[in-house]
Amino acid sequence: MPGEPEQVAMEVFWKLHQGLPKQGPGSDASTRRALALVPKLPPAPKILDLGCGPGRQTLVLARETGGQVTAVDLLPPFLSQLDERARAARLDDRIETVRGSMSDLPYKDESFDLVWSEGAIYNIGFGRGLRSWRRLLRPGCALAVSEVTWLTDTPPEPIRQFWDASYPGMQNLAANERAVAEAGYSLLGSFVLPEQEWWDDYYTPFEERLRALRLQRDDDAWVAALDDHQNEVDIVRDCGGSFGYVFYVMQKPY
């Protein structure tokens, strides 16, 4: 039996994502650009990377800061992948992987010198994440997140419908900047990730896997799951600059 649609969808998800260099738009260059906006860090800072995925940015943070990075994600395969990468980069003594939820963090108030989250805050909502993570920062320290953001108020209707279904809480740049202020931070800077960062090491190998998986099976649930993912890729390809990932770097007051 091919399996129930939900089971098939999860199988397709893992076959598409397993071993990818990253799980969303971003690059080492953009991570460093955001890091350059962060106020001066102490020697060996304590850093919390939330929704770390396979940890591309985790390695950059550890390497660039000389700090101790706690990398949190709910999915063990991503944490295992990060552990392997950290050992290969000889950074495993400074990266600790933790299975956990970004909405239920056990750490004490003011435990970290920097809190980081690339492409993951949507899981609990932009405003909620900013508010709930603020307590973890020491006074004067920074939070940096990347978040999918409307770049126009008049996107094409198919794109609007896609995001209304996928992420109804998505906001524009001005609304997100207001949320930063309302959560009690000062915005240090923001920038839109370059469009090629959707494709380099992410959607390009992702789409190659989609084509390969279509050759493996042709039952209805399998094809439907692949079509859902292909629709996402097509929407991004046709977005015409109507949305993008934006990095927001902010500071908790002293």
Backbone as CSV, one residue per row, in Angstrom:
resi,resn,N_x,N_y,N_z,CA_x,CA_y,CA_z,C_x,C_y,C_z
1,MET,0.838,-1.199,0.000,0.000,0.000,0.000,0.872,1.248,0.000
2,PRO,0.507,2.244,-0.789,1.324,3.456,-0.846,1.387,4.212,0.470
3,GLY,0.372,4.095,1.322,0.368,4.815,2.588,-0.635,5.951,2.593
4,GLU,-0.999,6.387,3.801,-1.926,7.493,3.942,-1.296,8.791,3.419
5,PRO,-2.136,9.741,2.934,-1.581,10.987,2.379,-0.650,11.716,3.332
6,GLU,-0.990,11.761,4.636,-0.138,12.468,5.598,1.226,11.784,5.719
7,GLN,1.217,10.442,5.749,2.475,9.711,5.834,3.315,9.921,4.582
8,VAL,2.663,9.896,3.440,3.370,10.091,2.178,3.947,11.501,2.120
9,ALA,3.164,12.499,2.559,3.645,13.883,2.548,4.891,14.034,3.412
10,MET,4.918,13.381,4.568,6.092,13.463,5.438,7.290,12.748,4.819
11,GLU,7.039,11.616,4.178,8.131,10.904,3.510,8.740,11.769,2.414
12,VAL,7.882,12.429,1.637,8.358,13.317,0.580,9.156,14.481,1.179
13,PHE,8.652,15.034,2.275,9.340,16.154,2.927,10.776,15.775,3.264
14,TRP,10.957,14.617,3.893,12.306,14.235,4.309,13.197,13.897,3.125
15,LYS,12.646,13.270,2.117,13.450,12.966,0.936,13.909,14.246,0.233
16,LEU,13.082,15.290,0.295,13.446,16.552,-0.329,14.463,17.342,0.485
17,HIS,14.372,17.262,1.799,15.165,18.139,2.658,16.417,17.498,3.236
18,GLN,16.455,16.183,3.310,17.569,15.529,3.993,18.886,15.825,3.297
19,GLY,19.843,16.333,4.082,21.185,16.571,3.570,21.380,17.860,2.809
20,LEU,20.317,18.664,2.620,20.505,19.950,1.960,21.428,20.831,2.802
21,PRO,22.240,21.684,2.159,23.131,22.562,2.921,22.378,23.510,3.840
22,LYS,21.157,23.879,3.452,20.352,24.777,4.283,18.889,24.497,4.030
23,GLN,18.032,24.989,4.929,16.602,24.699,4.861,15.773,25.938,4.539
24,GLY,16.405,26.971,4.019,15.687,28.173,3.643,16.644,29.191,3.067
25,PRO,16.121,30.329,2.609,16.977,31.362,2.031,18.009,31.870,3.032
26,GLY,19.194,32.170,2.549,20.252,32.686,3.394,21.610,32.302,2.838
27,SER,22.660,32.863,3.418,24.027,32.564,3.004,24.971,32.965,4.119
28,ASP,26.194,32.456,4.041,27.200,32.873,5.004,27.426,34.377,4.931
29,ALA,27.392,34.931,3.710,27.623,36.362,3.541,26.550,37.189,4.244
30,SER,25.290,36.776,4.136,24.220,37.523,4.801,24.277,37.348,6.314
31,THR,24.661,36.164,6.773,24.843,35.975,8.211,25.917,36.919,8.728
32,ARG,27.021,37.015,8.003,28.093,37.931,8.427,27.643,39.388,8.342
33,ARG,26.862,39.713,7.338,26.364,41.095,7.216,25.492,41.463,8.407
34,ALA,24.618,40.542,8.819,23.784,40.795,9.993,24.635,40.865,11.251
35,LEU,25.625,39.988,11.347,26.492,39.963,12.521,27.270,41.274,12.658
36,ALA,27.582,41.894,11.531,28.312,43.165,11.568,27.481,44.294,12.175
37,LEU,26.155,44.138,12.218,25.280,45.139,12.817,25.155,44.988,14.328
38,VAL,25.622,43.863,14.853,25.501,43.570,16.280,26.529,44.385,17.063
39,PRO,26.126,44.994,18.187,27.102,45.702,19.026,28.229,44.773,19.457
40,LYS,29.355,45.357,19.833,30.537,44.576,20.189,30.202,43.511,21.219
41,LEU,30.616,42.300,20.906,30.359,41.162,21.788,31.528,40.957,22.753
42,PRO,31.256,40.361,23.901,32.352,40.036,24.819,33.180,38.881,24.257
43,PRO,34.377,38.647,24.808,35.132,37.451,24.406,34.310,36.193,24.713
44,ALA,34.362,35.237,23.806,33.636,33.964,23.972,32.185,34.192,24.382
45,PRO,31.410,34.913,23.550,30.010,35.191,23.906,29.170,33.926,23.924
46,LYS,28.109,33.981,24.697,27.129,32.894,24.713,26.015,33.245,23.728
47,ILE,25.788,32.357,22.762,24.876,32.619,21.654,23.823,31.522,21.618
48,LEU,22.580,31.905,21.357,21.472,30.965,21.213,20.960,31.054,19.787
49,ASP,21.007,29.929,19.063,20.541,29.854,17.678,19.261,29.028,17.660
50,LEU,18.130,29.693,17.418,16.814,29.061,17.521,16.294,28.642,16.150
51,GLY,15.790,27.401,16.069,15.370,26.865,14.775,16.573,26.715,13.863
52,CYS,17.626,26.103,14.400,18.929,26.100,13.722,18.952,25.275,12.445
53,GLY,18.017,24.299,12.293,18.066,23.423,11.135,19.400,22.691,11.081
54,PRO,19.960,22.460,9.890,21.244,21.762,9.783,22.440,22.637,10.112
55,GLY,22.204,23.924,10.443,23.228,24.702,11.105,24.233,25.444,10.258
56,ARG,23.889,25.766,9.014,24.830,26.563,8.222,25.258,27.811,8.979
57,GLN,24.273,28.591,9.478,24.585,29.839,10.170,25.215,29.589,11.538
58,THR,24.909,28.439,12.145,25.498,28.107,13.446,27.014,28.043,13.340
59,LEU,27.507,27.420,12.281,28.945,27.318,12.075,29.563,28.694,11.888
60,VAL,28.881,29.564,11.145,29.393,30.921,10.940,29.475,31.663,12.271
61,LEU,28.419,31.570,13.074,28.401,32.266,14.357,29.534,31.792,15.261
62,ALA,29.746,30.500,15.334,30.813,29.969,16.180,32.178,30.406,15.674
63,ARG,32.361,30.339,14.362,33.661,30.661,13.776,33.974,32.152,13.889
64,GLU,32.982,33.003,13.613,33.225,34.444,13.553,33.360,35.080,14.930
65,THR,32.678,34.537,15.936,32.649,35.170,17.259,33.576,34.525,18.272
66,GLY,33.985,33.284,18.020,34.738,32.545,19.022,33.898,32.163,20.220
67,GLY,32.559,32.206,20.043,31.656,31.988,21.160,31.202,30.550,21.316
68,GLN,30.394,30.355,22.356,29.734,29.084,22.609,28.301,29.196,22.102
69,VAL,27.928,28.339,21.164,26.616,28.428,20.523,25.745,27.256,20.966
70,THR,24.569,27.576,21.489,23.553,26.568,21.780,22.567,26.580,20.623
71,ALA,22.480,25.482,19.888,21.667,25.399,18.672,20.442,24.531,18.957
72,VAL,19.260,25.116,18.823,18.004,24.460,19.205,17.153,24.190,17.974
73,ASP,16.639,22.968,17.881,15.694,22.620,16.823,14.857,21.439,17.316
74,LEU,13.650,21.306,16.753,12.770,20.203,17.132,13.087,18.908,16.396
75,LEU,13.805,18.975,15.288,13.944,17.818,14.406,15.317,17.182,14.558
76,PRO,15.384,15.978,15.143,16.677,15.320,15.376,17.546,15.136,14.133
77,PRO,16.982,14.835,12.948,17.880,14.675,11.786,18.691,15.929,11.475
78,PHE,18.087,17.102,11.668,18.835,18.337,11.431,19.939,18.506,12.468
79,LEU,19.649,18.165,13.716,20.654,18.295,14.770,21.813,17.330,14.528
80,SER,21.500,16.129,14.065,22.562,15.166,13.748,23.437,15.681,12.611
81,GLN,22.807,16.292,11.627,23.551,16.854,10.507,24.476,17.974,10.994
82,LEU,23.965,18.815,11.892,24.791,19.882,12.443,25.950,19.315,13.265
83,ASP,25.682,18.293,14.068,26.756,17.675,14.843,27.887,17.200,13.920
84,GLU,27.524,16.575,12.807,28.528,16.085,11.858,29.314,17.245,11.254
85,ARG,28.613,18.308,10.895,29.282,19.461,10.301,30.208,20.135,11.306
86,ALA,29.751,20.224,12.555,30.579,20.851,13.583,31.867,20.055,13.808
87,ARG,31.753,18.725,13.835,32.959,17.902,14.001,33.905,18.087,12.818
88,ALA,33.352,18.107,11.615,34.190,18.267,10.426,34.901,19.619,10.417
89,ALA,34.233,20.645,10.963,34.821,21.990,11.009,35.651,22.218,12.270
90,ARG,35.753,21.197,13.125,36.475,21.289,14.393,35.906,22.405,15.274
91,LEU,34.590,22.482,15.254,33.881,23.447,16.086,32.958,22.758,17.093
92,ASP,33.052,21.439,17.179,32.123,20.703,18.032,32.304,21.013,19.515
93,ASP,33.472,21.539,19.902,33.664,21.899,21.301,32.973,23.219,21.654
94,ARG,32.490,23.918,20.633,31.845,25.209,20.880,30.405,25.266,20.394
95,ILE,29.883,24.130,19.920,28.491,24.067,19.468,27.790,22.932,20.204
96,GLU,26.734,23.274,20.910,25.910,22.279,21.594,24.549,22.233,20.914
97,THR,24.143,21.064,20.458,22.835,20.920,19.841,21.830,20.432,20.881
98,VAL,20.636,21.026,20.830,19.589,20.732,21.811,18.271,20.535,21.076
99,ARG,17.615,19.415,21.337,16.273,19.230,20.788,15.280,19.959,21.693
100,GLY,14.553,20.909,21.119,13.614,21.668,21.921,12.787,22.606,21.066
101,SER,11.788,23.194,21.701,10.870,24.107,21.027,11.254,25.543,21.333
102,MET,11.240,26.384,20.323,11.557,27.796,20.516,10.466,28.526,21.300
103,SER,9.326,27.890,21.491,8.251,28.501,22.273,8.251,28.047,23.725
104,ASP,9.174,27.157,24.092,9.232,26.654,25.465,10.697,26.426,25.833
105,LEU,11.400,27.540,26.054,12.843,27.478,26.286,13.142,27.467,27.778
106,PRO,14.011,26.573,28.240,14.246,26.400,29.677,15.312,27.330,30.251
107,TYR,15.866,28.221,29.450,17.022,28.994,29.890,16.610,30.156,30.793
108,LYS,17.512,30.485,31.707,17.254,31.564,32.648,17.285,32.920,31.951
109,ASP,16.644,33.899,32.569,16.676,35.259,32.052,18.125,35.749,31.959
110,GLU,18.369,36.526,30.912,19.671,37.175,30.697,20.820,36.169,30.646
111,SER,20.576,35.059,29.938,21.584,33.997,29.820,22.505,34.182,28.621
112,PHE,22.126,35.030,27.641,22.840,35.052,26.369,23.260,36.464,25.969
113,ASP,24.368,36.498,25.231,24.886,37.751,24.682,24.346,38.019,23.281
114,LEU,23.771,37.015,22.650,23.212,37.158,21.306,22.206,36.035,21.090
115,VAL,21.032,36.406,20.591,20.026,35.418,20.184,19.828,35.556,18.680
116,TRP,19.803,34.420,17.981,19.807,34.393,16.514,18.728,33.440,16.029
117,SER,18.075,33.773,14.916,17.112,32.847,14.318,16.928,33.200,12.847
118,GLU,17.342,32.295,11.964,17.214,32.533,10.522,16.075,31.690,9.957
119,GLY,15.066,32.379,9.426,13.985,31.719,8.718,13.126,30.808,9.560
120,ALA,13.055,31.045,10.885,12.327,30.115,11.753,11.324,30.782,12.683
121,ILE,11.401,32.087,12.875,10.537,32.745,13.851,9.061,32.646,13.462
122,TYR,8.784,32.415,12.176,7.388,32.280,11.737,6.668,31.150,12.465
123,ASN,7.433,30.178,12.971,6.814,29.043,13.658,5.997,29.462,14.876
124,ILE,6.381,30.560,15.521,5.594,31.049,16.656,5.051,32.454,16.413
125,GLY,5.387,33.049,15.288,4.919,34.388,14.970,5.969,35.435,15.306
126,PHE,6.105,36.421,14.444,7.171,37.411,14.567,7.096,38.165,15.897
127,GLY,5.949,38.770,16.173,5.815,39.549,17.397,5.971,38.713,18.649
128,ARG,5.364,37.531,18.651,5.463,36.660,19.837,6.906,36.243,20.083
129,GLY,7.618,35.911,19.014,9.009,35.516,19.172,9.851,36.635,19.752
130,LEU,9.682,37.846,19.218,10.450,38.982,19.733,10.183,39.204,21.213
131,ARG,8.935,39.120,21.604,8.580,39.379,23.006,9.089,38.278,23.928
132,SER,8.906,37.027,23.521,9.244,35.925,24.422,10.744,35.703,24.531
133,TRP,11.515,36.052,23.510,12.959,35.831,23.536,13.714,36.987,24.196
134,ARG,13.057,38.104,24.395,13.723,39.291,24.938,14.331,39.018,26.313
135,ARG,13.632,38.239,27.129,14.103,37.983,28.500,15.435,37.237,28.513
136,LEU,15.752,36.513,27.443,16.956,35.691,27.398,18.222,36.514,27.206
137,LEU,18.062,37.746,26.743,19.203,38.596,26.432,19.651,39.410,27.633
138,ARG,20.947,39.560,27.770,21.482,40.496,28.739,21.201,41.929,28.248
139,PRO,21.119,42.904,29.151,20.878,44.290,28.727,21.936,44.756,27.722
140,GLY,21.470,45.441,26.678,22.360,45.952,25.650,22.741,44.963,24.585
141,CYS,22.251,43.729,24.698,22.614,42.694,23.724,21.582,42.621,22.596
142,ALA,21.914,41.847,21.569,21.164,41.907,20.315,20.429,40.610,20.000
143,LEU,19.338,40.788,19.268,18.561,39.713,18.668,18.572,39.932,17.166
144,ALA,18.863,38.885,16.394,18.867,38.970,14.936,17.995,37.854,14.374
145,VAL,17.035,38.219,13.531,16.139,37.224,12.934,15.939,37.554,11.460
146,SER,15.728,36.537,10.652,15.270,36.759,9.285,13.841,36.250,9.183
147,GLU,13.035,37.002,8.450,11.584,36.748,8.398,11.062,37.055,7.003
148,VAL,10.235,36.162,6.458,9.621,36.434,5.166,8.677,37.620,5.315
149,THR,8.763,38.562,4.369,8.148,39.881,4.523,7.584,40.356,3.192
150,TRP,6.398,40.950,3.251,5.862,41.582,2.044,6.702,42.804,1.678
151,LEU,7.084,42.894,0.405,7.848,44.042,-0.073,6.992,44.971,-0.923
152,THR,5.721,44.613,-1.099,4.760,45.462,-1.802,3.394,45.272,-1.165
153,ASP,2.554,46.276,-1.273,1.181,46.162,-0.766,0.230,45.608,-1.814
154,THR,0.710,45.404,-3.036,-0.153,44.918,-4.122,0.498,43.734,-4.846
155,PRO,0.690,42.609,-4.140,1.281,41.446,-4.806,0.284,40.819,-5.776
156,PRO,0.771,40.078,-6.771,-0.138,39.320,-7.635,-1.029,38.399,-6.805
157,GLU,-2.253,38.215,-7.230,-3.226,37.466,-6.443,-2.795,36.027,-6.147
158,PRO,-2.212,35.280,-7.102,-1.781,33.913,-6.760,-0.750,33.895,-5.632
159,ILE,0.116,34.885,-5.607,1.133,34.954,-4.554,0.486,35.321,-3.225
160,ARG,-0.456,36.250,-3.254,-1.190,36.605,-2.044,-1.927,35.380,-1.493
161,GLN,-2.581,34.632,-2.347,-3.333,33.464,-1.898,-2.405,32.406,-1.309
162,PHE,-1.246,32.209,-1.932,-0.287,31.219,-1.429,0.146,31.566,-0.011
163,TRP,0.520,32.809,0.236,1.010,33.181,1.557,-0.116,33.319,2.576
164,ASP,-1.310,33.696,2.126,-2.443,33.717,3.052,-2.721,32.323,3.603
165,ALA,-2.502,31.309,2.758,-2.702,29.921,3.209,-1.507,29.406,4.003
166,SER,-0.286,29.788,3.586,0.924,29.234,4.199,1.331,29.960,5.470
167,TYR,1.160,31.278,5.474,1.623,32.082,6.606,0.763,33.346,6.694
168,PRO,-0.462,33.208,7.216,-1.384,34.355,7.257,-0.885,35.507,8.122
169,GLY,0.078,35.257,9.006,0.614,36.319,9.849,1.718,37.134,9.209
170,MET,2.048,36.851,7.971,3.111,37.573,7.273,2.778,39.055,7.159
171,GLN,3.779,39.926,7.423,3.563,41.367,7.430,4.533,42.064,6.479
172,ASN,4.291,43.376,6.291,5.234,44.142,5.483,6.348,44.698,6.358
173,LEU,7.299,45.365,5.729,8.480,45.859,6.432,8.110,46.844,7.539
174,ALA,7.206,47.773,7.248,6.830,48.779,8.242,6.172,48.143,9.460
175,ALA,5.300,47.161,9.230,4.619,46.499,10.345,5.611,45.722,11.206
176,ASN,6.576,45.074,10.572,7.568,44.337,11.347,8.467,45.284,12.139
177,GLU,8.797,46.422,11.568,9.609,47.388,12.307,8.830,47.956,13.493
178,ARG,7.528,48.130,13.337,6.710,48.556,14.482,6.697,47.475,15.563
179,ALA,6.625,46.215,15.133,6.629,45.111,16.092,7.929,45.075,16.886
180,VAL,9.040,45.407,16.244,10.330,45.476,16.933,10.263,46.504,18.061
181,ALA,9.753,47.690,17.735,9.656,48.747,18.751,8.682,48.365,19.858
182,GLU,7.551,47.775,19.484,6.540,47.411,20.476,7.038,46.314,21.424
183,ALA,7.977,45.493,20.959,8.533,44.436,21.798,9.650,44.961,22.703
184,GLY,9.978,46.248,22.569,10.946,46.852,23.479,12.380,46.855,23.011
185,TYR,12.595,46.809,21.688,13.946,46.849,21.140,14.171,48.143,20.367
186,SER,15.444,48.435,20.130,15.846,49.454,19.169,16.346,48.743,17.916
187,LEU,15.824,49.128,16.753,16.250,48.497,15.503,17.622,49.029,15.107
188,LEU,18.586,48.131,14.959,19.939,48.505,14.564,20.101,48.536,13.055
189,GLY,19.281,47.787,12.349,19.357,47.756,10.896,18.565,46.600,10.335
190,SER,18.245,46.683,9.046,17.553,45.598,8.359,17.971,45.610,6.892
191,PHE,17.871,44.454,6.253,18.177,44.370,4.828,17.478,43.164,4.235
192,VAL,17.150,43.260,2.950,16.497,42.176,2.218,17.562,41.215,1.705
193,LEU,17.355,39.924,1.911,18.291,38.945,1.382,18.251,38.962,-0.146
194,PRO,19.394,38.868,-0.800,19.414,38.816,-2.264,18.595,37.643,-2.791
195,GLU,17.946,37.846,-3.942,17.073,36.802,-4.495,17.816,35.501,-4.763
196,GLN,19.109,35.583,-5.128,19.823,34.337,-5.447,19.974,33.445,-4.225
197,GLU,19.794,34.013,-3.023,19.933,33.192,-1.825,18.741,32.263,-1.614
198,TRP,17.662,32.476,-2.367,16.588,31.483,-2.390,17.025,30.257,-3.191
199,TRP,17.920,30.449,-4.150,18.227,29.395,-5.112,19.554,28.706,-4.832
200,ASP,20.588,29.453,-4.468,21.892,28.852,-4.233,21.811,27.870,-3.062
201,ASP,22.092,26.631,-3.300,22.135,25.588,-2.268,20.790,25.314,-1.615
202,TYR,19.676,25.879,-2.156,18.369,25.560,-1.569,17.397,25.126,-2.656
203,TYR,16.719,26.068,-3.314,15.709,25.644,-4.273,16.295,24.960,-5.511
204,THR,17.521,25.251,-5.882,18.102,24.571,-7.047,18.263,23.073,-6.789
205,PRO,18.954,22.638,-5.722,18.998,21.186,-5.458,17.645,20.618,-5.060
206,PHE,16.809,21.436,-4.405,15.464,21.019,-4.019,14.653,20.630,-5.262
207,GLU,14.719,21.472,-6.291,13.949,21.200,-7.511,14.517,19.996,-8.266
208,GLU,15.815,19.808,-8.201,16.407,18.611,-8.811,15.881,17.347,-8.133
209,ARG,15.724,17.403,-6.825,15.178,16.251,-6.098,13.714,16.022,-6.454
210,LEU,12.956,17.098,-6.630,11.564,16.950,-7.053,11.467,16.169,-8.355
211,ARG,12.303,16.507,-9.307,12.272,15.815,-10.597,12.650,14.348,-10.438
212,ALA,13.636,14.072,-9.599,14.061,12.681,-9.402,12.976,11.863,-8.704
213,LEU,12.291,12.465,-7.731,11.267,11.739,-6.986,10.057,11.421,-7.863
214,ARG,9.798,12.227,-8.858,8.674,11.930,-9.761,8.915,10.641,-10.542
215,LEU,10.150,10.241,-10.685,10.470,9.019,-11.416,10.345,7.769,-10.546
216,GLN,10.209,7.969,-9.226,10.191,6.826,-8.313,8.805,6.208,-8.150
217,ARG,7.775,7.061,-8.101,6.407,6.594,-7.864,5.430,7.491,-8.607
218,ASP,4.223,6.939,-8.809,3.212,7.754,-9.488,1.829,7.628,-8.847
219,ASP,1.788,7.162,-7.578,0.481,7.092,-6.917,0.013,8.496,-6.582
220,ASP,-1.299,8.645,-6.377,-1.914,9.968,-6.246,-1.336,10.772,-5.078
221,ALA,-1.154,10.150,-3.917,-0.668,10.885,-2.750,0.762,11.382,-2.971
222,TRP,1.576,10.557,-3.594,2.973,10.925,-3.882,3.022,12.115,-4.834
223,VAL,2.273,12.023,-5.913,2.253,13.095,-6.909,1.704,14.383,-6.312
224,ALA,0.647,14.276,-5.497,0.057,15.470,-4.881,1.056,16.158,-3.957
225,ALA,1.805,15.385,-3.178,2.796,15.968,-2.275,3.893,16.673,-3.059
226,LEU,4.350,16.049,-4.140,5.366,16.685,-4.974,4.828,17.958,-5.625
227,ASP,3.574,17.915,-6.069,2.972,19.099,-6.696,2.892,20.271,-5.717
228,ASP,2.595,19.988,-4.454,2.536,21.050,-3.447,3.888,21.747,-3.314
229,HIS,4.953,20.956,-3.274,6.286,21.545,-3.150,6.686,22.288,-4.430
230,GLN,6.308,21.737,-5.585,6.635,22.423,-6.839,5.911,23.763,-6.927
231,ASN,4.684,23.810,-6.424,3.935,25.069,-6.411,4.673,26.131,-5.605
232,GLU,5.237,25.722,-4.470,6.023,26.664,-3.655,7.200,27.218,-4.455
233,VAL,7.934,26.342,-5.123,9.082,26.784,-5.918,8.634,27.737,-7.020
234,ASP,7.536,27.398,-7.691,7.051,28.239,-8.783,6.617,29.616,-8.289
235,ILE,5.989,29.656,-7.118,5.560,30.934,-6.547,6.772,31.824,-6.272
236,VAL,7.805,31.247,-5.697,9.019,32.019,-5.416,9.652,32.509,-6.713
237,ARG,9.683,31.644,-7.722,10.278,32.024,-9.006,9.515,33.181,-9.646
238,ASP,8.206,33.202,-9.472,7.367,34.200,-10.137,7.020,35.396,-9.255
239,CYS,7.669,35.501,-8.093,7.218,36.506,-7.120,7.436,37.928,-7.584
240,GLY,8.402,38.139,-8.484,8.606,39.484,-9.005,8.975,40.513,-7.957
241,GLY,9.637,40.092,-6.892,10.052,41.020,-5.853,8.946,41.462,-4.924
242,SER,7.812,40.763,-4.930,6.700,41.168,-4.072,6.886,40.741,-2.629
243,PHE,7.780,39.785,-2.372,8.114,39.399,-1.006,9.554,38.928,-0.981
244,GLY,10.102,38.830,0.214,11.457,38.339,0.364,11.753,38.112,1.832
245,TYR,12.894,37.509,2.098,13.341,37.394,3.485,14.092,38.666,3.853
246,VAL,13.767,39.195,5.035,14.423,40.397,5.546,15.101,40.054,6.862
247,PHE,16.351,40.467,7.006,17.066,40.342,8.271,16.768,41.577,9.114
248,TYR,16.368,41.360,10.353,16.144,42.434,11.314,17.116,42.221,12.472
249,VAL,17.932,43.230,12.759,18.881,43.161,13.873,18.488,44.252,14.862
250,MET,18.282,43.872,16.117,17.744,44.802,17.125,18.476,44.639,18.444
251,GLN,18.365,45.647,19.288,19.097,45.675,20.555,18.138,45.836,21.716
252,LYS,18.341,45.043,22.751,17.619,45.203,23.997,18.234,46.371,24.762
253,PRO,17.432,47.276,25.324,18.008,48.429,26.035,18.820,48.005,27.265
254,TYR,19.698,48.883,27.660,20.466,48.676,28.900,19.551,48.916,30.093
